[in-house]
């Protein structure tokens, strides 16, 4: 079976395969970056392909905001669909090729979008830890409930008091069977609902603070 011909072009009678070191060097000359060594060009190419791999995890709203070329968006979507290792590797090479066609401003925008997503994930983790801490404190102490209502006066006081009471009532008995078997005890519904209530109010407060900061910066 004949081999599939490589994609490329001829320069001064010499065939140059797309993605090869010669291809990268010639493109660098066109961009006026001839001072870069072959190693530098290869490193830049690998970095762009890695960036392309990171884009597979980018949220849809952030990806849409970038306004990338349709070919690149379609290539990323196809890479996400491919489960075969070799097939995915080849597809990511194609993604890397398309990434090399982007200008510096587009690459910087991609890096900024990934950083924004990472920052959001970090903030979410902090929020979850805060919610867990508040939930445990509310169950442990009436003083914590008073502090919470002082800081978050929009909370339905009857609802949170009922959840705290039920969570305390469930605490001594829940999970005994699991504990006797050396397993982590399962928590009751009130315990989970209390966490969700706390998480919601903390999230609203964080969003309000962020909006206030954006207004001041504008």
LINMOJO-V458886 format. One record per residue. RES is the residue in one small letter. SS is DSSP state (2 for helix, 1 for strand, 0 for the rest). PHI is phi in whole degrees, -180 to 180 (999 if undefined). NEAR is the number of other ideal C-beta (glycine too) atoms within 8 Angstrom. Layout:
RES_SS_PHI_NEAR ; RES_SS_PHI_NEAR
//
This chain:
x_0_999_2 ; x_0_-65_3 ; x_0_-69_4 ; x_0_-71_4 ; x_0_-62_4 ; x_0_-71_6 ; x_0_-80_5 ; x_1_173_10 ; x_1_-158_6 ; x_1_-108_8 ; x_1_-130_7 ; x_0_51_4 ; x_0_81_4 ; x_1_-108_7 ; x_1_-77_6 ; x_1_-119_12 ; x_1_-76_10 ; x_0_-64_10 ; x_0_89_9 ; x_0_-76_9 ; x_2_-62_8 ; x_2_-65_9 ; x_2_-61_12 ; x_2_-62_15 ; x_2_-67_10 ; x_2_-65_10 ; x_2_-66_9 ; x_2_-65_11 ; x_2_-64_9 ; x_2_-65_6 ; x_2_-85_6 ; x_0_79_5 ; x_0_-113_7 ; x_0_-69_6 ; x_0_-72_3 ; x_0_-73_8 ; x_0_-81_5 ; x_2_-60_8 ; x_2_-65_6 ; x_2_-62_8 ; x_2_-64_13 ; x_2_-65_10 ; x_2_-63_8 ; x_2_-64_10 ; x_2_-64_12 ; x_2_-64_8 ; x_2_-64_8 ; x_2_-68_13 ; x_2_-67_13 ; x_2_-64_8 ; x_2_-61_13 ; x_2_-62_14 ; x_2_-64_9 ; x_2_-66_9 ; x_2_-69_12 ; x_2_-64_9 ; x_2_-98_5 ; x_0_-69_11 ; x_0_-61_6 ; x_2_-60_6 ; x_2_-67_6 ; x_2_-71_11 ; x_2_-64_13 ; x_2_-65_7 ; x_2_-62_7 ; x_2_-69_10 ; x_0_55_4 ; x_0_-77_10 ; x_0_-57_8 ; x_2_-57_6 ; x_2_-60_7 ; x_2_-70_12 ; x_2_-61_10 ; x_2_-66_8 ; x_2_-67_12 ; x_2_-67_13 ; x_2_-63_8 ; x_2_-67_9 ; x_2_-62_12 ; x_2_-68_7 ; x_2_-81_6 ; x_0_-77_9 ; x_0_-105_5 ; x_0_-67_6 ; x_2_-59_5 ; x_2_-67_6 ; x_2_-63_9 ; x_2_-68_11 ; x_2_-61_8 ; x_2_-65_8 ; x_2_-64_12 ; x_2_-70_12 ; x_2_-64_10 ; x_2_-67_9 ; x_2_-60_16 ; x_2_-60_13 ; x_2_-62_10 ; x_2_-68_13 ; x_2_-64_13 ; x_0_-69_10 ; x_0_-89_6 ; x_0_-80_13 ; x_0_-85_5 ; x_2_-62_6 ; x_2_-66_6 ; x_2_-67_10 ; x_2_-64_12 ; x_2_-64_8 ; x_2_-65_9 ; x_2_-64_13 ; x_2_-61_9 ; x_2_-67_8 ; x_2_-65_13 ; x_2_-65_12 ; x_2_-65_8 ; x_2_-63_9 ; x_2_-65_12 ; x_2_-64_8 ; x_2_-63_8 ; x_2_-62_8 ; x_2_-64_8 ; x_2_-64_8 ; x_2_-65_9 ; x_2_-64_8 ; x_2_-63_8 ; x_2_-62_8 ; x_2_-62_12 ; x_2_-65_9 ; x_2_-64_8 ; x_2_-64_9 ; x_2_-64_12 ; x_2_-63_9 ; x_2_-64_8 ; x_2_-62_12 ; x_2_-56_12 ; x_2_-65_8 ; x_2_-69_9 ; x_2_-64_14 ; x_2_-71_11 ; x_2_-84_6 ; x_0_-146_7 ; x_2_-68_5 ; x_2_-62_6 ; x_2_-65_11 ; x_2_-65_12 ; x_2_-64_8 ; x_2_-63_8 ; x_2_-62_13 ; x_2_-65_11 ; x_2_-71_7 ; x_2_-82_6 ; x_0_-127_9 ; x_0_-65_6 ; x_0_-80_4 ; x_0_-65_11 ; x_0_-69_5 ; x_2_-65_7 ; x_2_-66_6 ; x_2_-65_9 ; x_2_-69_15 ; x_2_-65_9 ; x_2_-65_8 ; x_2_-66_12 ; x_2_-63_12 ; x_2_-60_8 ; x_2_-68_10 ; x_2_-63_13 ; x_2_-68_8 ; x_2_-65_8 ; x_2_-74_12 ; x_2_-54_8 ; x_0_-68_5 ; x_0_-106_5 ; x_0_-67_11 ; x_0_79_9 ; x_2_-62_8 ; x_2_-63_6 ; x_2_-66_10 ; x_2_-63_9 ; x_2_-66_6 ; x_0_-99_6 ; x_0_77_4 ; x_0_-103_6 ; x_0_-70_5 ; x_0_-68_9 ; x_0_-81_7 ; x_0_-95_8 ; x_0_-75_10 ; x_2_-65_5 ; x_2_-61_11 ; x_2_-61_13 ; x_2_-71_9 ; x_2_-67_9 ; x_2_-64_15 ; x_2_-60_11 ; x_2_-65_8 ; x_2_-63_12 ; x_2_-63_13 ; x_2_-60_11 ; x_2_-64_8 ; x_2_-68_11 ; x_2_-64_12 ; x_2_-64_9 ; x_2_-64_8 ; x_2_-66_9 ; x_2_-66_10 ; x_2_-66_8 ; x_2_-63_8 ; x_2_-64_8 ; x_2_-66_8 ; x_2_-66_8 ; x_2_-62_8 ; x_2_-66_8 ; x_2_-63_8 ; x_2_-67_7 ; x_2_-68_6 ; x_2_-76_5 ; x_0_-70_4
//
